[in-house]
Amino acid sequence: MGNSVALAFRGARVAQKKIQEVNPNTDEYAHWIEIFTMTQESARREHSYKGCIHGPKKGCPIDAVALCDCCIREEEEK
């Protein structure tokens, strides 16, 4: 993952971490889910990147509440 791609996904990685920290019954949780989804989709379109938001040959944390699109696909294929 080049620096520009890594930087493009930084917002999604930050949002993914915030989702873990906030109460799921709050507007803040919904806000971070929206940021996670929007930044991931935008970065994927801009860079035509299909891998994990954490980089090639990596995956979302095992305890992540919100998985990136790549990791969701991998889970569905198991």
Residue frames as a rotation matrix with the C-alpha (Angstrom) as fourth column:
MET 1
0.599 0.801 0.000 0.00
0.801 -0.599 0.000 0.00
0.000 0.000 -1.000 0.00
GLY 2
-0.281 -0.699 0.657 1.59
0.673 -0.632 -0.385 3.25
0.685 0.334 0.648 -1.13
ASN 3
-0.867 -0.150 -0.476 1.72
0.472 -0.554 -0.686 6.28
-0.161 -0.819 0.551 1.12
SER 4
-0.798 0.603 -0.016 -1.15
-0.574 -0.751 0.326 8.04
0.184 0.269 0.945 -0.66
VAL 5
-0.096 0.768 -0.633 -3.37
-0.106 0.625 0.773 4.95
0.990 0.141 0.021 -0.37
ALA 6
-0.407 -0.125 -0.905 -2.44
0.813 0.401 -0.421 4.47
0.416 -0.907 -0.062 3.29
LEU 7
-0.980 0.024 -0.199 -3.23
0.070 -0.891 -0.448 8.11
-0.188 -0.453 0.871 3.95
ALA 8
-0.561 0.819 -0.125 -6.57
-0.555 -0.259 0.790 7.83
0.614 0.512 0.600 2.12
PHE 9
0.118 0.609 -0.784 -7.61
0.216 0.755 0.619 4.99
0.969 -0.243 -0.042 4.46
ARG 10
-0.853 -0.513 -0.097 -6.38
0.218 -0.180 -0.959 6.68
0.475 -0.839 0.265 7.64
GLY 11
-0.557 0.713 0.425 -9.82
-0.799 -0.599 -0.043 8.14
0.224 -0.364 0.904 8.34
ALA 12
0.389 0.701 -0.597 -11.42
-0.501 0.705 0.502 4.71
0.773 0.104 0.626 8.06
ARG 13
-0.191 -0.546 -0.816 -8.85
0.461 0.684 -0.565 3.22
0.867 -0.484 0.121 10.45
VAL 14
-0.953 -0.112 0.283 -9.42
-0.157 -0.615 -0.773 6.03
0.261 -0.781 0.568 12.97
ALA 15
-0.159 0.978 0.139 -13.21
-0.925 -0.196 0.325 5.63
0.345 -0.077 0.935 12.68
GLN 16
0.245 0.205 -0.947 -12.92
-0.075 0.978 0.192 1.86
0.967 0.024 0.255 13.09
LYS 17
-0.662 -0.569 -0.488 -11.06
0.469 0.193 -0.862 2.40
0.585 -0.799 0.139 16.37
LYS 18
-0.836 0.395 0.380 -13.57
-0.530 -0.760 -0.375 5.02
0.141 -0.515 0.845 17.58
ILE 19
0.086 0.903 -0.420 -16.45
-0.631 0.376 0.679 2.61
0.771 0.207 0.602 16.88
GLN 20
-0.119 -0.229 -0.966 -14.87
0.450 0.855 -0.258 0.24
0.885 -0.465 0.001 19.40
GLU 21
-0.864 -0.448 -0.230 -14.74
0.410 -0.362 -0.837 2.96
0.291 -0.818 0.496 22.06
VAL 22
-0.774 0.584 0.245 -18.20
-0.615 -0.786 -0.070 4.57
0.151 -0.204 0.967 21.94
ASN 23
-0.535 0.695 0.481 -21.56
-0.115 0.504 -0.856 3.38
-0.837 -0.513 -0.190 23.21
PRO 24
-0.930 0.146 0.337 -23.50
0.367 0.336 0.868 1.73
0.014 0.931 -0.366 20.35
ASN 25
-0.004 0.995 -0.098 -26.72
0.999 0.000 -0.038 3.29
-0.038 -0.098 -0.994 21.63
THR 26
0.055 -0.057 -0.997 -25.61
0.328 -0.942 0.072 6.85
-0.943 -0.331 -0.033 20.89
ASP 27
0.962 0.249 -0.109 -25.62
0.018 -0.460 -0.888 9.27
-0.271 0.852 -0.447 17.99
GLU 28
0.271 -0.942 -0.196 -21.83
-0.848 -0.330 0.415 9.38
-0.455 0.054 -0.889 18.25
TYR 29
-0.290 -0.308 0.906 -21.69
0.015 0.945 0.327 5.68
-0.957 0.108 -0.270 17.37
ALA 30
0.576 0.594 0.561 -23.87
0.600 0.159 -0.784 6.26
-0.555 0.788 -0.265 14.30
HIS 31
0.831 -0.343 -0.438 -21.62
-0.472 -0.851 -0.229 9.18
-0.295 0.397 -0.869 13.36
TRP 32
-0.146 -0.978 0.151 -18.47
-0.728 0.209 0.653 7.02
-0.670 -0.015 -0.742 13.46
ILE 33
-0.058 0.213 0.975 -20.16
0.443 0.881 -0.166 4.23
-0.895 0.422 -0.145 11.47
GLU 34
0.891 0.445 0.091 -21.05
0.299 -0.425 -0.854 6.78
-0.342 0.788 -0.512 8.80
ILE 35
0.521 -0.784 -0.337 -17.49
-0.782 -0.597 0.179 8.21
-0.342 0.170 -0.924 8.74
PHE 36
-0.278 -0.621 0.733 -16.06
-0.277 0.782 0.558 4.68
-0.920 -0.048 -0.389 8.52
THR 37
0.243 0.489 0.838 -18.31
0.640 0.568 -0.517 3.75
-0.729 0.662 -0.176 5.60
MET 38
0.970 0.210 -0.123 -17.88
0.067 -0.714 -0.697 7.01
-0.234 0.668 -0.706 3.71
THR 39
0.352 -0.907 -0.230 -14.09
-0.815 -0.418 0.401 7.25
-0.460 0.046 -0.887 4.04
GLN 40
-0.291 -0.427 0.856 -13.59
-0.015 0.897 0.443 3.62
-0.956 0.116 -0.268 3.10
GLU 41
0.462 0.563 0.685 -15.82
0.675 0.278 -0.683 3.88
-0.575 0.778 -0.252 0.02
SER 42
0.938 -0.122 -0.325 -14.24
-0.255 -0.877 -0.407 7.15
-0.235 0.465 -0.853 -1.09
ALA 43
0.045 -0.997 0.055 -10.69
-0.754 0.002 0.656 5.84
-0.655 -0.071 -0.752 -0.73
ARG 44
-0.170 -0.057 0.984 -11.54
0.320 0.941 0.110 2.61
-0.932 0.334 -0.142 -2.58
ARG 45
0.786 0.506 0.356 -13.03
0.509 -0.201 -0.837 4.55
-0.352 0.839 -0.415 -5.50
GLU 46
0.809 -0.482 -0.337 -10.15
-0.523 -0.851 -0.041 7.03
-0.267 0.209 -0.941 -5.64
HIS 47
-0.141 -0.988 0.061 -7.40
-0.908 0.154 0.389 4.41
-0.394 -0.001 -0.919 -5.58
SER 48
0.432 0.399 -0.809 -9.16
-0.718 0.695 -0.040 1.31
0.547 0.598 0.587 -7.00
TYR 49
-0.691 -0.705 0.161 -7.93
-0.616 0.456 -0.643 -0.55
0.380 -0.543 -0.749 -3.92
LYS 50
0.272 0.843 -0.465 -9.68
-0.452 0.538 0.711 -3.76
0.849 0.016 0.528 -2.91
GLY 51
-0.336 -0.527 -0.780 -7.52
0.398 0.671 -0.625 -4.88
0.854 -0.521 -0.016 0.05
CYS 52
0.297 0.386 -0.873 -7.87
0.944 0.019 0.329 -4.35
0.144 -0.922 -0.359 3.78
ILE 53
0.847 0.087 0.524 -7.83
0.064 -0.996 0.062 -0.79
0.528 -0.019 -0.849 5.10
HIS 54
0.795 -0.590 0.139 -4.85
-0.227 -0.076 0.971 -1.82
-0.562 -0.804 -0.195 7.25
GLY 55
-0.022 -0.832 -0.554 -2.75
-0.923 -0.196 0.331 -2.77
-0.384 0.519 -0.764 4.22
PRO 56
0.286 0.057 -0.957 -1.90
-0.702 0.692 -0.169 -5.69
0.652 0.720 0.238 1.95
LYS 57
-0.177 -0.311 -0.934 -1.71
0.172 0.924 -0.341 -9.08
0.969 -0.221 -0.110 3.65
LYS 58
-0.993 -0.026 0.117 -3.24
-0.108 -0.241 -0.965 -7.56
0.053 -0.970 0.236 6.78
GLY 59
-0.293 0.946 -0.138 -6.70
0.608 0.295 0.737 -7.74
0.738 0.132 -0.661 8.25
CYS 60
0.164 0.454 0.875 -8.98
-0.481 -0.738 0.473 -5.81
0.861 -0.499 0.097 10.52
PRO 61
-0.710 -0.418 0.567 -8.42
-0.683 0.210 -0.700 -6.45
0.174 -0.884 -0.435 14.24
ILE 62
-0.801 0.345 -0.490 -10.02
0.279 0.938 0.204 -9.68
0.530 0.027 -0.848 15.40
ASP 63
-0.491 0.614 -0.619 -12.20
0.783 0.000 -0.622 -7.77
-0.382 -0.790 -0.480 17.89
ALA 64
-0.986 0.088 -0.144 -13.30
-0.140 -0.904 0.403 -5.06
-0.094 0.417 0.904 15.44
VAL 65
-0.232 0.972 0.041 -17.02
0.146 0.076 -0.986 -4.31
-0.962 -0.223 -0.159 15.54
ALA 66
0.778 0.431 -0.457 -16.89
-0.327 -0.343 -0.881 -2.86
-0.536 0.835 -0.126 12.02
LEU 67
-0.024 -0.764 0.645 -14.92
0.505 0.547 0.668 -4.79
-0.863 0.342 0.373 9.41
CYS 68
-0.394 -0.162 -0.905 -13.76
-0.621 -0.679 0.392 -3.25
-0.678 0.716 0.167 6.15
ASP 69
0.535 0.685 -0.494 -15.30
-0.812 0.255 -0.525 -4.48
-0.234 0.682 0.693 2.89
CYS 70
-0.082 -0.671 -0.737 -12.29
-0.729 0.544 -0.415 -6.69
0.679 0.504 -0.534 2.15
CYS 71
-0.909 -0.311 0.278 -12.42
-0.413 0.572 -0.709 -8.44
0.062 -0.759 -0.648 5.51
ILE 72
-0.039 0.962 0.270 -16.20
-0.703 0.165 -0.692 -8.89
-0.710 -0.217 0.670 5.24
ARG 73
0.496 0.179 -0.850 -15.70
-0.826 0.400 -0.398 -10.63
0.269 0.899 0.346 1.88
GLU 74
-0.495 -0.775 -0.392 -13.01
-0.554 0.629 -0.545 -12.87
0.669 -0.053 -0.741 3.36
GLU 75
-0.737 0.299 0.606 -15.26
-0.510 0.342 -0.790 -13.81
-0.443 -0.891 -0.099 6.29
GLU 76
0.313 0.938 -0.149 -18.12
-0.788 0.169 -0.592 -14.64
-0.531 0.302 0.792 3.93
GLU 77
0.301 -0.280 -0.912 -15.84
-0.779 0.479 -0.405 -16.91
0.550 0.832 -0.074 1.87
LYS 78
-0.697 -0.608 0.381 -14.84
-0.711 0.517 -0.476 -19.03
0.092 -0.602 -0.793 4.89
